[in-house]
Amino acid sequence: MISEKAYEILKKRKRKNESFTDVIIRLGTEKGSITKLLESVKSDDFVPISSETARNIEKASKEFRKKFKLRDLKI
């Protein structure tokens, strides 16, 4: 479970047709984004995500990396 503040931050960063898992993965893969993400959710009422949610995020991240393919560009 995450805090209401963390949820609102993720909700604001969520793009159309993007799941919250997608948002977390996108933010987690941007340069320096982990620090930015952690800073944005720091508060006294922050509640860490559940172990189950963490496992689901990790699973989604691994699936994304397995399916990710670089495209050949012909110039």
C-alpha atoms as an extended CHARMM CRD file, in Angstrom:
* protein
*
        75  EXT
         1         1  MET       CA              0.0000000000        0.0000000000        0.0000000000  PROA      1               0.0000000000
         2         2  ILE       CA              1.2410000000        3.5090000000       -0.7810000000  PROA      2               0.0000000000
         3         3  SER       CA              0.3130000000        6.8060000000        0.8280000000  PROA      3               0.0000000000
         4         4  GLU       CA             -2.3560000000        9.0700000000       -0.6150000000  PROA      4               0.0000000000
         5         5  LYS       CA              0.3320000000       11.6520000000       -1.4040000000  PROA      5               0.0000000000
         6         6  ALA       CA              2.4040000000        9.0970000000       -3.3560000000  PROA      6               0.0000000000
         7         7  TYR       CA             -0.7170000000        7.9800000000       -5.2330000000  PROA      7               0.0000000000
         8         8  GLU       CA             -1.5640000000       11.5760000000       -6.1760000000  PROA      8               0.0000000000
         9         9  ILE       CA              1.9920000000       12.1690000000       -7.4250000000  PROA      9               0.0000000000
        10        10  LEU       CA              1.8820000000        9.0190000000       -9.5780000000  PROA      10              0.0000000000
        11        11  LYS       CA             -1.5990000000        9.9350000000      -10.8040000000  PROA      11              0.0000000000
        12        12  LYS       CA             -0.3320000000       13.3520000000      -11.9790000000  PROA      12              0.0000000000
        13        13  ARG       CA              2.6140000000       11.7370000000      -13.8030000000  PROA      13              0.0000000000
        14        14  LYS       CA              0.4180000000        9.0520000000      -15.4270000000  PROA      14              0.0000000000
        15        15  ARG       CA             -0.0540000000        9.4200000000      -19.1670000000  PROA      15              0.0000000000
        16        16  LYS       CA             -3.1410000000        8.4470000000      -21.1520000000  PROA      16              0.0000000000
        17        17  ASN       CA             -3.3260000000        4.6570000000      -21.6650000000  PROA      17              0.0000000000
        18        18  GLU       CA             -0.5190000000        4.1040000000      -19.1300000000  PROA      18              0.0000000000
        19        19  SER       CA             -0.9010000000        1.9100000000      -16.0530000000  PROA      19              0.0000000000
        20        20  PHE       CA              0.5260000000        2.8710000000      -12.6830000000  PROA      20              0.0000000000
        21        21  THR       CA              3.0650000000        0.0690000000      -13.1350000000  PROA      21              0.0000000000
        22        22  ASP       CA              4.0690000000        1.6790000000      -16.4450000000  PROA      22              0.0000000000
        23        23  VAL       CA              4.4950000000        5.0360000000      -14.6800000000  PROA      23              0.0000000000
        24        24  ILE       CA              6.7310000000        3.5090000000      -12.0210000000  PROA      24              0.0000000000
        25        25  ILE       CA              8.8150000000        1.7080000000      -14.6460000000  PROA      25              0.0000000000
        26        26  ARG       CA              9.0980000000        4.8490000000      -16.7910000000  PROA      26              0.0000000000
        27        27  LEU       CA             10.0960000000        6.9920000000      -13.8320000000  PROA      27              0.0000000000
        28        28  GLY       CA             12.4620000000        4.3100000000      -12.6030000000  PROA      28              0.0000000000
        29        29  THR       CA             14.3110000000        4.1210000000      -15.8960000000  PROA      29              0.0000000000
        30        30  GLU       CA             14.8280000000        7.8500000000      -16.4410000000  PROA      30              0.0000000000
        31        31  LYS       CA             18.2750000000        9.1030000000      -15.5180000000  PROA      31              0.0000000000
        32        32  GLY       CA             18.2740000000       10.2920000000      -11.9410000000  PROA      32              0.0000000000
        33        33  SER       CA             14.6180000000        9.4850000000      -11.5960000000  PROA      33              0.0000000000
        34        34  ILE       CA             14.8900000000        7.1740000000       -8.5960000000  PROA      34              0.0000000000
        35        35  THR       CA             16.2380000000       10.0600000000       -6.5370000000  PROA      35              0.0000000000
        36        36  LYS       CA             13.5400000000       12.3630000000       -7.8960000000  PROA      36              0.0000000000
        37        37  LEU       CA             10.8420000000        9.7980000000       -7.2070000000  PROA      37              0.0000000000
        38        38  LEU       CA             12.0470000000        9.1830000000       -3.6500000000  PROA      38              0.0000000000
        39        39  GLU       CA             12.2490000000       12.9020000000       -2.9550000000  PROA      39              0.0000000000
        40        40  SER       CA              8.7450000000       13.4470000000       -4.2970000000  PROA      40              0.0000000000
        41        41  VAL       CA              7.1880000000       10.8600000000       -1.9700000000  PROA      41              0.0000000000
        42        42  LYS       CA              9.0850000000       11.7760000000        1.1860000000  PROA      42              0.0000000000
        43        43  SER       CA              6.6510000000       12.8010000000        3.8760000000  PROA      43              0.0000000000
        44        44  ASP       CA              5.7050000000       11.9520000000        7.4280000000  PROA      44              0.0000000000
        45        45  ASP       CA              2.6100000000       10.0870000000        6.2480000000  PROA      45              0.0000000000
        46        46  PHE       CA              4.3900000000        7.9840000000        3.6090000000  PROA      46              0.0000000000
        47        47  VAL       CA              3.4410000000        4.3130000000        3.7750000000  PROA      47              0.0000000000
        48        48  PRO       CA              5.7030000000        1.9110000000        1.8640000000  PROA      48              0.0000000000
        49        49  ILE       CA              4.1370000000       -0.3000000000       -0.7800000000  PROA      49              0.0000000000
        50        50  SER       CA              3.1710000000       -3.8030000000        0.2350000000  PROA      50              0.0000000000
        51        51  SER       CA              5.4410000000       -6.7700000000       -0.4370000000  PROA      51              0.0000000000
        52        52  GLU       CA              2.9030000000       -8.0640000000       -2.9430000000  PROA      52              0.0000000000
        53        53  THR       CA              2.9090000000       -4.7690000000       -4.8620000000  PROA      53              0.0000000000
        54        54  ALA       CA              6.7100000000       -4.7320000000       -4.8310000000  PROA      54              0.0000000000
        55        55  ARG       CA              6.7560000000       -8.2760000000       -6.2560000000  PROA      55              0.0000000000
        56        56  ASN       CA              4.2550000000       -7.2640000000       -8.9550000000  PROA      56              0.0000000000
        57        57  ILE       CA              6.3470000000       -4.2400000000       -9.9140000000  PROA      57              0.0000000000
        58        58  GLU       CA              9.4970000000       -6.3650000000      -10.0300000000  PROA      58              0.0000000000
        59        59  LYS       CA              7.7160000000       -8.9820000000      -12.1610000000  PROA      59              0.0000000000
        60        60  ALA       CA              6.3890000000       -6.3280000000      -14.5660000000  PROA      60              0.0000000000
        61        61  SER       CA              9.8350000000       -4.7680000000      -14.8060000000  PROA      61              0.0000000000
        62        62  LYS       CA             11.4730000000       -8.1250000000      -15.6200000000  PROA      62              0.0000000000
        63        63  GLU       CA              8.8120000000       -8.8590000000      -18.2620000000  PROA      63              0.0000000000
        64        64  PHE       CA              9.3390000000       -5.4260000000      -19.7850000000  PROA      64              0.0000000000
        65        65  ARG       CA             13.1060000000       -5.9390000000      -19.9800000000  PROA      65              0.0000000000
        66        66  LYS       CA             12.6590000000       -9.4090000000      -21.5380000000  PROA      66              0.0000000000
        67        67  LYS       CA             10.3380000000       -8.0420000000      -24.2250000000  PROA      67              0.0000000000
        68        68  PHE       CA             12.2900000000       -4.8440000000      -24.8860000000  PROA      68              0.0000000000
        69        69  LYS       CA             14.0080000000       -4.8970000000      -28.2590000000  PROA      69              0.0000000000
        70        70  LEU       CA             16.2020000000       -2.2990000000      -29.8550000000  PROA      70              0.0000000000
        71        71  ARG       CA             15.1390000000       -1.3060000000      -33.3040000000  PROA      71              0.0000000000
        72        72  ASP       CA             17.5560000000       -1.0380000000      -36.1670000000  PROA      72              0.0000000000
        73        73  LEU       CA             17.5110000000        2.4050000000      -37.7140000000  PROA      73              0.0000000000
        74        74  LYS       CA             18.4470000000        2.7670000000      -41.3280000000  PROA      74              0.0000000000
        75        75  ILE       CA             19.6490000000        6.2110000000      -42.2120000000  PROA      75              0.0000000000
